[in-house]
Amino acid sequence: MITRRELLRRIGIGSAVGPFLGNLPSLAATATAKQRLVIVFTPDGTVRDTFWPTMAGSFTQPMEDGSPPVALRPILEPLAPFKDRLLTLKGIGNKIRGDGDGHMRGIGCLLTGVELFPGNIQGGSDTPAGWSSGPSIDQEIARFLQAREETATRCGSLEFGVLVPERADTWTRMVYAGPNKPITPIDDPYQMFNRLYGRAKNRESMQSVLDELHEDLARVASALPAEDRRILEEHAGLVREFEKELAADRDTAAHAVPALEPGVLEQNDRMPTISRMQIDLLVASLAADFSRVATLQYTNSVGQPHMKWLGVEEGQHDLSHEPNSNAAAQEKLTKINTWYAGEVAHLAARLAATPEPGGDGSMLDHTTILWTNELGEGNSHTREDIPWVLIGGGLGFRAGRALEFPSVPHNRLLLTLAHAFGHTGLDRFGNPDFCGEGALALS
């Protein structure tokens, strides 16, 4: 079997094309089936009445009494094409207490399952806090995979962001390499593209990287079998799309740029574009086997995007604090969360439309998307009934169901994710007091 290095040497091209060859079947080191996890975060809780199914049961099969299958509520309607691969988990909450306000403990303990350190970040009327005192489950799983030759990848994990504020505090970080070690998500698609594919220092120098890649990708493709060529053509398409974005940015920069008042996100109105760019990069990075664990974080806890493209002028966090009796606010929050569901559905669709490189089925058959939130509801700051939605077949869970649990600590769900990867030696994660009977039975 020819190696990537040997292929590049034989046809005489530069190393910049190397990252595109990471998951070509003819160059793969192993033929074992891959498992992948993508955790998607959206902020400020959900709208209970328009999110949660009204009962437990199957989304695809009639109930035992002959009544129709469980219906999707409006927020989850964009996920209807994936009902047979959908799993909703009601009754799983974040029981972690200690320092920090509800939002801080919401996002900081969401994937870590452990208390925040004492610190000097003051939020609300609660005690101040610092970073999480333990690693997040995505990093625990990534370390487990990186320790084995057959599952190790180039990046281990990838952290994508969409409009994450340019500040480092407990409200903006959910991924932790360890105690006091938050990991910053990359929310600029160009920076992420550069991490994955290039060495460019800025957007201008990236153009030369793209120019070089076009010719090299064509030369590599001519020396590979059909399946490998198809995968490379998809990568080349991604490069072409980024060239278009670069050209559009140059055209925009040629005009006067108005000054913005402090605190207003310059990219707010480009949130839909940035989201789709990041999703395209995420799918491409998984297809290239750069990583098998990724996170996609939309804004931050206390997130305040103004989704004017939905006809919503108010900030999301402000709306989330309106009482449930405010029907107009509830309708707007439903629109906002439905938009997030649409982005998750787009990610699932992109994975479903991509054949598994060197394997059977689609990439969605080998990937599980976990969509979650730091709160169950924004105005009460409750961390009970946190939204947990899983799509895909990567972890072998029995899907097509709405499940309800009797107020289960979310540490048990975090253990479930690790065990699904074969990390069964992990019998406690985060605060051991909340691990109870161990992993949940979702298979």
GIHUFEN-V770066 format. One record per pair of residues at least 4 apart in sequence whose C-alpha atoms are under 7 Angstrom apart, sorted by the first residue. I is the first residue (numbers start at 1). J is the second residue. If there is no record, write none. Layout:
i = {I,I}
j = {J,J}
This chain:
i = {1,2,2,2,3,3,4,4,4,5,6,7,8,8,9,13,16,16,17,17,17,19,20,20,20,21,22,22,22,23,23,23,23,23,24,24,24,25,25,25,30,33,34,35,35,35,35,35,36,36,36,36,36,36,37,37,37,37,37,37,38,38,38,38,38,38,39,39,39,39,39,39,40,40,40,40,40,40,41,41,41,41,41,41,42,42,42,42,43,43,43,43,43,43,44,44,44,44,44,44,44,44,45,45,45,45,45,45,46,46,46,46,46,47,47,47,47,47,48,50,50,50,50,51,51,51,51,52,53,53,53,53,53,55,56,56,56,57,57,57,57,58,58,58,58,58,59,59,59,59,59,59,59,60,60,60,60,61,62,62,62,62,63,63,63,72,72,73,75,75,75,75,76,76,78,78,78,79,79,79,82,83,84,84,85,85,85,85,85,86,86,86,86,86,86,87,87,87,87,87,87,87,88,88,88,88,88,88,89,89,89,89,89,90,90,90,90,91,91,91,91,91,91,91,92,92,92,92,92,92,92,92,93,93,93,93,93,93,93,93,94,94,94,94,94,95,96,96,96,96,97,98,99,99,99,99,99,100,100,100,100,100,100,100,101,101,101,101,101,102,102,103,103,103,103,103,104,104,104,105,106,106,106,106,107,107,107,107,108,108,108,108,108,109,109,109,109,110,110,111,111,111,112,112,112,112,112,113,113,113,113,114,114,114,114,114,115,115,116,116,116,116,116,117,117,117,117,117,118,118,118,119,119,119,120,120,120,121,121,121,122,122,122,123,130,131,131,132,132,133,133,134,134,134,135,135,135,135,135,135,136,136,136,136,137,137,138,138,139,139,140,141,141,142,142,142,142,143,144,145,145,146,146,146,146,147,148,152,153,153,153,154,154,155,155,156,156,157,157,157,157,158,158,158,158,159,159,159,159,159,160,160,160,160,160,160,160,161,161,161,161,161,161,162,162,162,162,162,162,162,163,163,163,163,164,164,164,164,164,165,168,169,171,171,172,172,173,173,173,175,175,176,176,176,177,177,177,186,188,189,189,189,189,190,190,191,192,193,194,194,194,198,200,200,200,201,202,203,206,207,208,209,210,210,212,213,214,214,215,216,217,218,220,221,221,224,224,225,226,227,228,229,230,231,232,233,234,235,235,236,237,238,239,240,241,242,243,244,245,246,247,248,249,250,260,267,268,268,270,271,272,273,274,275,276,277,278,279,279,280,281,282,283,283,284,285,285,285,286,286,286,287,299,301,302,303,303,304,304,304,305,305,306,306,306,306,306,307,307,307,308,308,312,314,314,315,316,317,319,319,320,320,321,321,322,322,322,323,324,326,327,328,329,330,331,332,333,334,335,336,337,338,339,340,341,342,343,344,345,346,347,348,348,349,350,351,351,351,352,352,352,353,354,354,355,355,355,356,356,356,356,361,363,364,364,365,365,365,366,366,367,367,367,368,368,368,368,368,368,369,369,369,370,370,370,370,371,371,371,372,372,372,373,373,375,375,375,375,376,376,376,376,376,376,377,377,393,395,395,396,397,397,398,398,409,410,411,411,411,411,411,412,412,412,412,412,413,413,413,414,415,415,415,415,416,416,416,417,418,418,419,419,427,428,428}
j = {27,6,7,27,7,27,8,21,27,9,10,11,12,13,13,216,198,213,213,216,217,197,232,235,288,288,288,289,290,28,287,288,289,357,28,228,357,228,357,358,150,359,366,292,366,367,394,395,292,293,366,367,368,394,292,293,294,367,368,369,293,294,295,368,369,370,294,295,296,369,370,371,295,296,297,370,371,372,296,297,298,371,372,373,297,298,372,373,300,301,302,303,373,374,301,302,303,317,320,374,375,378,373,374,375,376,377,378,51,337,376,377,378,51,330,333,334,377,52,73,74,75,334,73,74,75,76,73,70,71,72,73,402,70,402,403,404,70,401,402,403,69,70,400,401,402,69,70,71,83,84,400,401,69,83,84,400,69,66,67,68,69,67,68,69,76,77,77,334,337,338,341,338,341,341,342,345,83,341,345,86,400,399,400,391,392,393,399,400,390,391,392,399,400,401,389,390,391,399,400,401,402,388,389,390,401,402,403,388,389,402,403,404,385,403,404,405,384,385,404,405,406,407,408,384,385,386,405,407,408,409,410,383,384,385,386,407,408,409,410,110,383,384,409,410,409,109,113,114,115,115,115,116,118,127,128,129,104,105,123,126,127,128,129,105,123,124,126,127,106,381,107,171,301,302,374,108,170,171,109,110,374,375,383,171,174,301,374,116,132,170,173,174,113,114,115,132,174,374,136,137,174,134,135,136,137,430,411,429,430,431,132,133,134,430,431,132,133,129,130,131,132,133,129,130,131,132,133,128,129,130,128,129,130,128,129,130,128,129,130,127,128,129,128,170,170,180,179,180,179,180,178,179,430,139,140,176,177,178,179,140,175,176,177,141,414,142,293,143,177,144,145,418,146,156,157,293,147,423,151,152,151,152,153,156,152,152,156,289,290,291,290,291,290,291,291,293,291,292,293,294,291,293,294,295,185,186,294,295,296,185,186,187,278,295,296,297,185,186,187,296,297,298,187,271,274,275,297,298,299,187,271,298,299,172,187,298,299,300,299,172,173,300,301,300,301,182,183,184,182,183,181,182,183,181,182,183,192,192,193,274,277,278,194,203,195,196,197,198,199,200,209,205,206,209,205,206,207,210,211,212,213,214,239,216,217,218,236,219,220,221,222,224,229,232,228,229,229,230,231,232,233,234,235,236,237,238,239,284,240,241,242,243,244,245,246,247,248,249,250,251,252,253,254,264,271,305,306,274,275,276,277,278,279,280,281,282,283,347,284,285,286,287,351,288,289,290,291,290,291,292,357,303,374,317,316,317,315,316,317,315,316,312,313,314,315,316,311,312,313,312,313,332,318,319,319,320,321,329,333,378,379,378,379,326,329,379,379,330,330,331,332,333,334,335,336,337,338,339,340,341,342,343,344,345,346,347,348,349,350,351,352,364,353,354,362,363,364,362,363,364,362,362,363,361,362,363,360,361,362,363,365,367,392,393,392,393,394,393,394,392,393,394,390,391,392,393,394,395,390,391,392,388,389,390,391,388,389,390,387,388,389,386,387,381,382,383,386,382,383,384,385,386,387,381,382,397,420,421,443,442,443,442,443,434,414,415,429,430,434,435,416,435,438,439,440,417,439,440,418,419,429,438,439,420,439,440,421,422,423,423,424,438,432,435}
